[in-house]
Amino acid sequence: MARLAIALTPAYADWEIGMLTAVARSFLGAEIVTASPDGAPVTSMGGLKVTPDSAYGDLVPTEFDALVIPGGMIWGTAKAPDLVPLATAFRSESKTVAAICAAASALAGTGLLNSVAHTGNALAAHQAYPAYRGEALYRDQPKAVSDHGVITAPGTAPFTFTVEILKALDLWTEEAAAEMAGFGAEFR
């Protein structure tokens, strides 16, 4: 069974991971573990109140297959948690790390996007982080990008973000494709 760690923040963008968590958990049997910076409850942008399973620091990368980081209003502010220890710990164990929207820019700030193809809301948002040097690998496109275990997406791409994560975790089965086909019907 696949295990996904979801790194939540106050005011996280709940819709960016809603499809992933529903399909992975309910249809594919994956285990979802939520964490916040300090383990305290968080409220999403949409007002969903979540009591996380743990704090970021309690996540053990070897016990998971992926780290997923949704966007939200906190990224790019002084209140944003430091993603460097968490993201680099998961990547040092060759675990999938996926970030969408403003979280993709925060991931750029860890330096992890400097050597893989990636995308996000805008190149300029990534360039606001001094550790980012991956401009040549940035893909200005409306769909998620997956490269060597790192998945990024603009905030407008929760569908392809979900698909790329499922593929990376070998969860992209006929059942997953059939379930996701309904969610993507409007894009045909």
N, CA, C and O of each residue as an XYZ file, in Angstrom:
752
protein
N       0.840     -1.176      0.000
C       0.000      0.000      0.000
C       0.888      1.243      0.000
O       1.837      1.338      0.777
N       0.575      2.175     -0.863
C       1.320      3.429     -0.922
C       0.977      4.307      0.273
O      -0.160      4.327      0.744
N       1.990      5.037      0.756
C       1.782      5.994      1.858
C       2.227      7.366      1.376
O       3.342      7.539      0.883
N       1.337      8.335      1.527
C       1.631      9.710      1.132
C       1.601     10.608      2.353
O       0.669     10.547      3.156
N       2.612     11.435      2.490
C       2.636     12.474      3.514
C       2.194     13.769      2.849
O       2.743     14.157      1.818
N       1.214     14.435      3.426
C       0.720     15.708      2.900
C       1.151     16.800      3.869
O       0.726     16.813      5.024
N       1.991     17.712      3.401
C       2.514     18.804      4.232
C       1.568     19.998      4.142
O       1.642     20.793      3.205
N       0.689     20.111      5.116
C      -0.283     21.201      5.159
C       0.316     22.436      5.832
O       1.286     22.347      6.584
N      -0.281     23.576      5.545
C       0.069     24.839      6.197
C      -1.235     25.550      6.535
O      -2.284     25.198      5.996
N      -1.188     26.537      7.409
C      -2.373     27.374      7.576
C      -2.746     27.991      6.223
O      -1.871     28.437      5.481
N      -4.018     28.014      5.910
C      -4.544     28.576      4.662
C      -4.045     27.843      3.418
O      -3.847     28.456      2.369
N      -3.841     26.519      3.539
C      -3.432     25.743      2.362
C      -4.590     25.691      1.360
O      -5.753     25.853      1.729
N      -4.254     25.466      0.103
C      -5.251     25.419     -0.974
C      -5.846     24.020     -1.036
O      -5.284     23.128     -1.672
N      -6.975     23.830     -0.381
C      -7.565     22.502     -0.223
C      -7.933     21.826     -1.542
O      -7.806     20.607     -1.654
N      -8.379     22.572     -2.528
C      -8.800     21.993     -3.801
C      -7.638     21.412     -4.602
O      -7.853     20.571     -5.474
N      -6.430     21.842     -4.323
C      -5.283     21.374     -5.098
C      -4.898     19.931     -4.787
O      -4.219     19.285     -5.585
N      -5.325     19.423     -3.639
C      -5.025     18.038     -3.278
C      -6.275     17.199     -3.069
O      -6.172     16.001     -2.805
N      -7.441     17.796     -3.179
C      -8.691     17.082     -2.924
C      -8.887     15.876     -3.825
O      -9.274     14.810     -3.345
N      -8.634     16.016     -5.099
C      -8.798     14.914     -6.025
C      -7.776     13.807     -5.731
O      -8.109     12.623     -5.744
N      -6.544     14.207     -5.471
C      -5.495     13.229     -5.158
C      -5.854     12.414     -3.929
O      -5.801     11.185     -3.964
N      -6.215     13.078     -2.852
C      -6.481     12.340     -1.617
C      -7.703     11.437     -1.765
O      -7.704     10.314     -1.261
N      -8.732     11.909     -2.442
C      -9.940     11.098     -2.617
C      -9.667      9.868     -3.473
O     -10.035      8.758     -3.090
N      -9.038     10.046     -4.608
C      -8.782      8.916     -5.508
C      -7.772      7.961     -4.890
O      -7.991      6.750     -4.889
N      -6.664      8.487     -4.365
C      -5.621      7.620     -3.799
C      -6.148      6.815     -2.623
O      -5.890      5.615     -2.527
N      -6.874      7.455     -1.741
C      -7.356      6.773     -0.537
C      -8.581      5.904     -0.814
O      -8.577      4.708     -0.524
N      -9.618      6.502     -1.369
C     -10.892      5.804     -1.506
C     -10.921      4.755     -2.614
O     -11.569      3.719     -2.461
N     -10.241      5.001     -3.710
C     -10.306      4.078     -4.842
C      -9.080      3.183     -4.963
O      -9.166      2.085     -5.513
N      -7.931      3.644     -4.451
C      -6.695      2.884     -4.650
C      -6.090      2.352     -3.357
O      -5.075      1.657     -3.392
N      -6.703      2.671     -2.213
C      -6.259      2.112     -0.943
C      -4.986      2.684     -0.360
O      -4.395      2.078      0.535
N      -4.547      3.832     -0.840
C      -3.341      4.454     -0.298
C      -3.617      5.020      1.091
O      -4.750      5.373      1.418
N      -2.582      5.098      1.887
C      -2.694      5.710      3.207
C      -2.235      7.167      3.103
O      -1.180      7.456      2.538
N      -3.027      8.062      3.644
C      -2.727      9.489      3.637
C      -2.414      9.910      5.069
O      -3.210      9.680      5.979
N      -1.257     10.523      5.261
C      -0.857     11.047      6.568
C      -0.669     12.549      6.406
O       0.091     12.994      5.546
N      -1.355     13.325      7.224
C      -1.224     14.783      7.141
C      -0.295     15.291      8.238
O      -0.215     14.731      9.331
N       0.398     16.363      7.905
C       1.299     16.991      8.870
C       1.199     18.501      8.704
O       0.933     19.002      7.612
N       1.411     19.208      9.786
C       1.520     20.670      9.744
C       2.900     21.009     10.312
O       3.555     20.145     10.895
N       3.343     22.248     10.149
C       4.692     22.578     10.624
C       4.959     22.155     12.068
O       6.034     21.640     12.377
N       3.977     22.372     12.954
C       4.170     22.048     14.372
C       3.191     20.995     14.890
O       3.129     20.743     16.093
N       2.432     20.384     13.990
C       1.447     19.381     14.383
C       0.123     19.961     14.834
O      -0.803     19.215     15.151
N       0.019     21.280     14.867
C      -1.207     21.952     15.310
C      -2.259     21.930     14.198
O      -1.914     21.831     13.021
N      -3.532     22.022     14.564
C      -4.592     22.078     13.555
C      -4.409     23.267     12.613
O      -3.879     24.310     12.994
N      -4.859     23.081     11.383
C      -4.804     24.142     10.377
C      -6.180     24.290      9.741
O      -6.986     23.361      9.739
N      -6.427     25.474      9.205
C      -7.654     25.734      8.469
C      -7.260     26.100      7.051
O      -6.406     26.959      6.831
N      -7.898     25.432      6.085
C      -7.586     25.667      4.675
C      -8.155     26.997      4.200
O      -8.897     27.664      4.921
N      -7.797     27.369      2.975
C      -8.353     28.574      2.375
C      -9.872     28.484      2.280
O     -10.570     29.493      2.388
N     -10.377     27.270      2.078
C     -11.811     27.055      1.960
C     -12.524     26.871      3.288
O     -13.735     26.651      3.316
N     -11.780     26.960      4.399
C     -12.391     26.864      5.710
C     -12.438     25.467      6.311
O     -13.043     25.270      7.364
N     -11.801     24.485      5.650
C     -11.762     23.135      6.211
C     -10.776     23.100      7.366
O      -9.628     23.524      7.231
N     -11.231     22.593      8.496
C     -10.380     22.491      9.680
C      -9.818     21.075      9.742
O     -10.566     20.097      9.758
N      -8.482     20.979      9.775
C      -7.811     19.688      9.772
C      -6.925     19.568     11.001
O      -6.126     20.457     11.297
N      -7.074     18.464     11.708
C      -6.161     18.135     12.799
C      -5.159     17.143     12.221
O      -5.502     15.983     11.992
N      -3.932     17.580     11.983
C      -2.933     16.718     11.348
C      -2.553     15.521     12.213
O      -2.739     15.515     13.429
N      -2.016     14.515     11.542
C      -1.532     13.321     12.222
C      -0.206     13.566     12.932
O       0.114     12.886     13.907
N       0.572     14.546     12.440
C       1.888     14.791     13.025
C       2.417     16.166     12.640
O       1.766     16.932     11.929
N       3.599     16.449     13.124
C       4.353     17.648     12.733
C       5.296     17.261     11.598
O       5.623     16.086     11.433
N       5.734     18.249     10.815
C       6.694     17.982      9.747
C       7.893     17.191     10.272
O       8.314     16.210      9.658
N       8.432     17.618     11.398
C       9.634     17.009     11.945
C       9.473     15.566     12.375
O      10.466     14.863     12.568
N       8.230     15.110     12.530
C       7.975     13.724     12.926
C       7.830     12.785     11.740
O       7.759     11.569     11.918
N       7.785     13.338     10.523
C       7.663     12.492      9.338
C       8.999     11.802      9.066
O      10.043     12.454      9.017
N       8.962     10.511      8.895
C      10.161      9.716      8.605
C      10.089      9.326      7.130
O       9.277      8.473      6.771
N      10.907      9.919      6.270
C      10.794      9.675      4.832
C      10.814      8.206      4.427
O      10.140      7.827      3.469
N      11.562      7.381      5.126
C      11.622      5.965      4.756
C      10.287      5.247      4.951
O      10.095      4.147      4.433
N       9.372      5.858      5.688
C       8.060      5.260      5.928
C       7.008      5.695      4.905
O       5.844      5.307      5.000
N       7.427      6.503      3.927
C       6.499      7.039      2.934
C       7.016      6.817      1.524
O       8.198      6.551      1.305
N       6.093      6.934      0.573
C       6.446      6.864     -0.837
C       6.536      8.249     -1.465
O       7.202      8.437     -2.483
N       5.854      9.223     -0.844
C       5.832     10.565     -1.430
C       5.521     11.624     -0.376
O       4.873     11.371      0.640
N       6.011     12.805     -0.669
C       5.674     14.018      0.073
C       4.926     14.913     -0.895
O       5.428     15.206     -1.980
N       3.733     15.353     -0.519
C       2.908     16.215     -1.361
C       2.686     17.526     -0.621
O       2.300     17.540      0.548
N       2.941     18.639     -1.329
C       2.845     19.959     -0.707
C       1.874     20.831     -1.509
O       2.196     21.253     -2.620
N       0.693     21.102     -0.953
C      -0.246     21.978     -1.645
C       0.169     23.444     -1.507
O       0.900     23.823     -0.593
N      -0.319     24.242     -2.436
C      -0.071     25.675     -2.362
C      -0.918     26.308     -1.279
O      -1.568     25.623     -0.489
N      -0.895     27.611     -1.258
C      -1.677     28.351     -0.274
C      -1.135     29.742     -0.091
O      -0.133     30.130     -0.691
N      -1.815     30.481      0.747
C      -1.501     31.894      0.938
C      -0.229     32.135      1.752
O       0.317     33.237      1.720
N       0.248     31.132      2.476
C       1.398     31.339      3.360
C       2.730     31.371      2.608
O       3.664     32.065      3.008
N       2.803     30.599      1.497
C       4.069     30.520      0.764
C       4.448     31.892      0.223
O       3.591     32.623     -0.273
N       5.689     32.234      0.314
C       6.154     33.539     -0.133
C       6.019     34.624      0.919
O       6.317     35.788      0.654
N       5.567     34.247      2.128
C       5.474     35.213      3.215
C       6.486     34.843      4.301
O       7.082     33.767      4.268
N       6.665     35.728      5.239
C       7.586     35.473      6.351
C       7.081     34.356      7.272
O       7.858     33.803      8.050
N       5.806     34.023      7.192
C       5.240     32.968      8.033
C       5.371     31.575      7.425
O       4.994     30.588      8.058
N       5.898     31.482      6.213
C       6.028     30.184      5.547
C       7.006     29.292      6.301
O       8.056     29.752      6.750
N       6.658     28.011      6.438
C       7.604     27.093      7.084
C       8.808     26.848      6.174
O       8.718     26.998      4.955
N       9.908     26.479      6.767
C      11.126     26.162      6.017
C      10.971     24.762      5.440
O      10.912     23.784      6.184
N      10.905     24.665      4.121
C      10.739     23.378      3.462
C      12.051     22.616      3.274
O      12.033     21.421      2.978
N      13.169     23.282      3.440
C      14.459     22.652      3.139
C      14.654     21.332      3.879
O      14.930     20.327      3.225
N      14.526     21.276      5.211
C      14.779     19.997      5.884
C      13.829     18.886      5.435
O      14.258     17.753      5.220
N      12.557     19.204      5.294
C      11.559     18.207      4.944
C      11.755     17.704      3.511
O      11.854     16.498      3.281
N      11.810     18.613      2.567
C      11.921     18.227      1.157
C      13.244     17.524      0.868
O      13.265     16.522      0.152
N      14.332     18.027      1.406
C      15.620     17.377      1.147
C      15.716     16.017      1.825
O      16.383     15.124      1.304
N      15.071     15.839      2.964
C      15.068     14.528      3.626
C      14.340     13.502      2.756
O      14.805     12.371      2.612
N      13.216     13.887      2.182
C      12.481     12.964      1.317
C      13.271     12.660      0.049
O      13.340     11.505     -0.372
N      13.862     13.672     -0.560
C      14.630     13.438     -1.796
C      15.901     12.641     -1.520
O      16.324     11.859     -2.372
N      16.512     12.816     -0.367
C      17.729     12.049     -0.064
C      17.417     10.560      0.075
O      18.314      9.723     -0.026
N      16.157     10.234      0.304
C      15.716      8.835      0.370
C      15.075      8.405     -0.962
O      14.446      7.350     -1.040
N      15.243      9.232     -2.006
C      14.694      8.964     -3.347
C      13.179      8.840     -3.352
O      12.617      8.081     -4.141
N      12.521      9.578     -2.481
C      11.060      9.598     -2.434
C      10.532     10.674     -3.371
O      11.193     11.686     -3.605
N       9.345     10.450     -3.903
C       8.699     11.442     -4.752
C       8.366     12.669     -3.914
O       7.860     12.556     -2.798
N       8.655     13.837     -4.465
C       8.270     15.100     -3.840
C       7.449     15.862     -4.871
O       7.908     16.090     -5.990
N       6.233     16.256     -4.495
C       5.317     16.927     -5.401
C       4.814     18.215     -4.772
O       4.386     18.226     -3.618
N       4.868     19.304     -5.536
C       4.414     20.607     -5.043
C       3.631     21.309     -6.141
O       3.985     21.243     -7.318
N       2.571     21.977     -5.738
C       1.688     22.658     -6.684
C       1.522     24.121     -6.275
O       1.585     24.465     -5.094
N       1.311     24.969     -7.275
C       1.005     26.378     -7.064
C       2.166     27.083     -6.357
O       3.322     26.906     -6.739
N       1.871     27.862     -5.354
C       2.917     28.607     -4.648
C       3.879     27.679     -3.911
O       5.009     28.070     -3.618
N       3.443     26.448     -3.607
C       4.345     25.489     -2.967
C       5.437     25.052     -3.940
O       6.535     24.702     -3.509
N       5.158     25.066     -5.247
C       6.198     24.755     -6.230
C       7.294     25.814     -6.170
O       8.475     25.492     -6.299
N       6.914     27.062     -5.978
C       7.917     28.120     -5.836
C       8.698     27.952     -4.540
O       9.914     28.146     -4.519
N       8.010     27.592     -3.460
C       8.714     27.331     -2.203
C       9.685     26.166     -2.371
O      10.781     26.184     -1.811
N       9.284     25.150     -3.144
C      10.189     24.035     -3.421
C      11.391     24.518     -4.234
O      12.506     24.033     -4.043
N      11.166     25.465     -5.135
C      12.292     26.057     -5.877
C      13.290     26.674     -4.900
O      14.497     26.646     -5.137
N      12.785     27.226     -3.813
C      13.632     27.841     -2.804
C      14.501     26.860     -2.037
O      15.428     27.268     -1.337
N      14.214     25.573     -2.162
C      15.042     24.555     -1.501
C      16.237     24.163     -2.366
O      17.166     23.512     -1.888
N      16.212     24.560     -3.641
C      17.248     24.165     -4.581
C      16.955     22.857     -5.292
O      17.705     22.472     -6.189
N      15.880     22.156     -4.918
C      15.576     20.859     -5.524
C      15.139     20.944     -6.984
O      15.161     19.936     -7.691
N      14.745     22.124     -7.444
C      14.319     22.256     -8.840
C      15.458     22.691     -9.755
O      15.245     22.909    -10.948
N      16.638     22.817     -9.222
C      17.767     23.298    -10.018
C      18.265     22.289    -11.048
O      18.986     22.660    -11.974
N      17.891     21.021    -10.900
C      18.427     20.002    -11.816
C      17.352     19.103    -12.429
O      17.674     18.063    -13.002
N      16.086     19.489    -12.315
C      14.995     18.717    -12.917
C      14.055     19.648    -13.678
O      13.916     20.822    -13.336
N      13.413     19.110    -14.712
C      12.389     19.883    -15.415
C      11.244     20.133    -14.435
O      10.910     19.268    -13.625
N      10.651     21.314    -14.517
C       9.621     21.699    -13.563
C       8.770     22.830    -14.120
O       9.089     23.419    -15.153
N       7.688     23.120    -13.419
C       6.813     24.230    -13.764
C       6.315     24.876    -12.478
O       6.876     24.641    -11.408
N       5.287     25.671    -12.574
C       4.709     26.358    -11.423
C       3.797     27.450    -11.920
O       3.411     27.472    -13.089
N       3.454     28.352    -11.028
C       2.570     29.450    -11.432
C       3.247     30.408    -12.389
O       2.618     30.892    -13.330
N       4.537     30.692    -12.158
C       5.288     31.613    -13.002
C       6.766     31.497    -12.670
O       7.134     31.287    -11.514
N       7.598     31.632    -13.665
C       9.043     31.598    -13.458
C       9.470     32.680    -12.473
O      10.326     32.442    -11.621
N       8.886     33.852    -12.585
C       9.248     34.955    -11.693
C       9.014     34.601    -10.222
O       9.767     35.036     -9.350
N       7.983     33.823     -9.952
C       7.712     33.412     -8.567
C       8.834     32.519     -8.040
O       9.207     32.623     -6.872
N       9.369     31.648     -8.882
C      10.498     30.802     -8.483
C      11.759     31.652     -8.274
O      12.524     31.439     -7.333
N      11.947     32.598     -9.156
C      13.163     33.434     -9.113
C      13.214     34.332     -7.877
O      14.262     34.903     -7.576
N      12.125     34.463     -7.174
C      12.117     35.258     -5.932
C      12.904     34.568     -4.820
O      13.204     35.188     -3.799
N      13.238     33.303     -5.006
C      13.987     32.533     -4.009
C      15.461     32.470     -4.406
O      15.779     31.977     -5.488
N      16.372     32.960     -3.550
C      17.800     33.004     -3.893
C      18.435     31.659     -4.238
O      19.381     31.623     -5.026
N      17.950     30.558     -3.678
C      18.543     29.240     -3.943
C      18.141     28.674     -5.303
O      18.697     27.668     -5.744
N      17.191     29.304     -5.963
C      16.713     28.796     -7.245
C      17.660     29.170     -8.375
O      17.974     30.343     -8.575
N      18.114     28.154     -9.117
C      18.976     28.344    -10.275
C      18.532     27.474    -11.448
O      19.339     27.155    -12.321
N      17.255     27.089    -11.474
C      16.769     26.156    -12.481
C      16.029     26.772    -13.647
O      15.224     26.097    -14.290
N      16.280     28.036    -13.937
C      15.543     28.736    -14.996
C      15.544     27.986    -16.319
O      14.519     27.950    -17.001
N      16.656     27.392    -16.695
C      16.758     26.704    -17.982
C      15.872     25.459    -18.047
O      15.565     24.979    -19.138
N      15.466     24.942    -16.908
C      14.645     23.730    -16.858
C      13.164     24.027    -16.599
O      12.347     23.111    -16.517
N      12.830     25.308    -16.473
C      11.438     25.698    -16.224
C      10.612     25.482    -17.492
O      11.036     25.854    -18.586
N       9.451     24.888    -17.342
C       8.525     24.661    -18.449
C       7.277     25.502    -18.218
O       6.520     25.267    -17.276
N       7.073     26.481    -19.086
C       5.898     27.345    -18.986
C       4.741     26.641    -19.673
O       4.504     26.826    -20.866
N       4.021     25.827    -18.900
C       2.922     25.050    -19.464
C       1.805     24.910    -18.440
O       2.041     25.057    -17.241
N       0.578     24.623    -18.906
C      -0.561     24.543    -17.998
C      -0.730     23.210    -17.287
O      -1.627     23.072    -16.455
N       0.107     22.226    -17.592
C      -0.006     20.893    -16.987
C       1.175     20.620    -16.069
O       2.212     21.277    -16.154
N       0.998     19.634    -15.185
C       2.061     19.221    -14.262
C       3.262     18.675    -15.033
O       3.131     18.174    -16.150
N       4.428     18.786    -14.413
C       5.673     18.248    -14.957
C       6.241     17.274    -13.932
O       6.301     17.574    -12.739
N       6.655     16.106    -14.411
C       7.280     15.105    -13.558
C       8.651     14.774    -14.122
O       8.776     14.456    -15.305
N       9.676     14.845    -13.289
C      11.034     14.549    -13.742
C      11.857     13.999    -12.579
O      12.057     14.686    -11.577
N      12.324     12.782    -12.709
C      13.201     12.144    -11.722
C      12.671     12.226    -10.287
O      13.421     12.522     -9.357
N      11.379     11.963    -10.120
C      10.806     11.916     -8.778
C      10.368     13.243     -8.207
O       9.972     13.311     -7.043
N      10.428     14.308     -9.000
C       9.960     15.619     -8.556
C       8.816     16.039     -9.478
O       8.957     16.058    -10.700
N       7.685     16.374     -8.867
C       6.488     16.751     -9.622
C       6.087     18.163     -9.216
O       5.988     18.483     -8.032
N       5.860     18.998    -10.221
C       5.421     20.369     -9.968
C       4.234     20.679    -10.875
O       4.052     20.057    -11.922
N       3.433     21.649    -10.452
C       2.274     22.035    -11.250
C       1.858     23.456    -10.899
O       2.043     23.902     -9.767
N       1.290     24.170    -11.881
C       0.657     25.445    -11.535
C      -0.619     25.154    -10.754
O      -1.147     24.044    -10.818
N      -1.103     26.120    -10.035
C      -2.293     25.942     -9.225
C      -3.541     25.612    -10.025
O      -4.530     25.137     -9.466
N      -3.505     25.855    -11.313
C      -4.644     25.568    -12.183
C      -4.633     24.135    -12.706
O      -5.454     23.786    -13.554
N      -3.711     23.294    -12.211
C      -3.553     21.947    -12.762
C      -3.679     20.830    -11.722
O      -2.840     19.928    -11.707
N      -4.699     20.855    -10.848
C      -4.791     19.764     -9.872
C      -5.068     18.408    -10.510
O      -4.722     17.378     -9.933
N      -5.682     18.388    -11.685
C      -5.956     17.120    -12.357
C      -4.650     16.449    -12.795
O      -4.394     15.304    -12.424
N      -3.829     17.143    -13.575
C      -2.585     16.517    -14.047
C      -1.593     16.325    -12.901
O      -0.754     15.426    -12.958
N      -1.676     17.152    -11.871
C      -0.858     16.964    -10.674
C      -1.183     15.604    -10.051
O      -0.281     14.840     -9.706
N      -2.463     15.312     -9.912
C      -2.908     14.029     -9.362
C      -2.443     12.872    -10.242
O      -1.909     11.885     -9.737
N      -2.640     12.987    -11.542
C      -2.247     11.919    -12.466
C      -0.751     11.635    -12.361
O      -0.346     10.476    -12.284
N       0.070     12.682    -12.356
C       1.524     12.472    -12.308
C       1.965     11.839    -10.995
O       2.895     11.032    -10.983
N       1.320     12.190     -9.895
C       1.655     11.562     -8.608
C       1.273     10.088     -8.630
O       2.055      9.240     -8.199
N       0.080      9.773     -9.127
C      -0.340      8.380     -9.206
C       0.601      7.574    -10.098
O       0.936      6.435     -9.772
N       1.022      8.147    -11.202
C       1.974      7.464    -12.087
C       3.300      7.226    -11.374
O       3.861      6.133    -11.455
N       3.799      8.237    -10.681
C       5.091      8.117     -9.999
C       5.068      7.038     -8.923
O       6.098      6.434     -8.623
N       3.903      6.797     -8.346
C       3.771      5.813     -7.272
C       3.290      4.455     -7.777
O       2.926      3.584     -6.988
N       3.294      4.284     -9.098
C       2.803      3.043     -9.720
C       1.364      2.736     -9.313
O       0.985      1.572     -9.183
N       0.578      3.768     -9.115
C      -0.841      3.619     -8.809
C      -1.713      3.910    -10.030
O      -2.941      3.888     -9.947
N      -1.068      4.180    -11.156
C      -1.822      4.498    -12.368
C      -2.251      3.187    -13.022
O      -1.595      2.670    -13.926
N      -3.365      2.676    -12.537
C      -3.930      1.414    -12.995
C      -5.114      1.700    -13.904
O      -5.497      2.854    -14.095
N      -5.693      0.641    -14.465
C      -6.913      0.818    -15.263
C      -8.019      1.423    -14.410
O      -8.787      2.262    -14.879
N      -8.095      0.990    -13.145
C      -9.100      1.533    -12.234
C      -8.874      3.028    -12.003
O      -9.824      3.811    -12.011
N      -7.627      3.416    -11.800
C      -7.316      4.834    -11.583
C      -7.630      5.646    -12.833
O      -8.218      6.724    -12.749
N      -7.236      5.127    -13.989
C      -7.504      5.841    -15.244
C      -9.003      6.003    -15.467
O      -9.458      7.062    -15.899
N      -9.773      4.950    -15.173
C     -11.224      5.029    -15.342
C     -11.831      6.041    -14.382
O     -12.705      6.818    -14.767
N     -11.374      6.036    -13.141
C     -11.893      6.985    -12.154
C     -11.525      8.421    -12.528
O     -12.357      9.323    -12.437
N     -10.303      8.624    -12.941
C      -9.835      9.967    -13.284
C     -10.452     10.473    -14.583
O     -10.576     11.683    -14.773
N     -10.840      9.568    -15.480
C     -11.425      9.983    -16.753
C     -12.657     10.856    -16.535
O     -12.870     11.833    -17.252
N     -13.453     10.502    -15.555
C     -14.627     11.314    -15.258
C     -14.274     12.708    -14.799
O     -14.927     13.679    -15.181
N     -13.231     12.814    -13.972
C     -12.816     14.127    -13.479
C     -12.234     15.006    -14.578
O     -12.317     16.232    -14.503
N     -11.650     14.391    -15.591
C     -11.014     15.146    -16.669
C     -11.886     15.333    -17.893
O     -11.434     15.890    -18.893
N     -13.137     14.875    -17.832
C     -14.009     14.926    -19.004
C     -14.172     16.332    -19.566
O     -14.289     16.507    -20.779
N     -14.179     17.317    -18.706
C     -14.373     18.685    -19.183
C     -13.210     19.196    -20.030
O     -13.351     20.207    -20.718
N     -12.060     18.512    -19.993
C     -10.888     18.951    -20.741
C     -10.778     18.312    -22.113
O      -9.856     18.621    -22.868
N     -11.713     17.420    -22.449
C     -11.665     16.768    -23.769
C     -12.077     17.710    -24.860
O     -12.095     17.329    -26.030
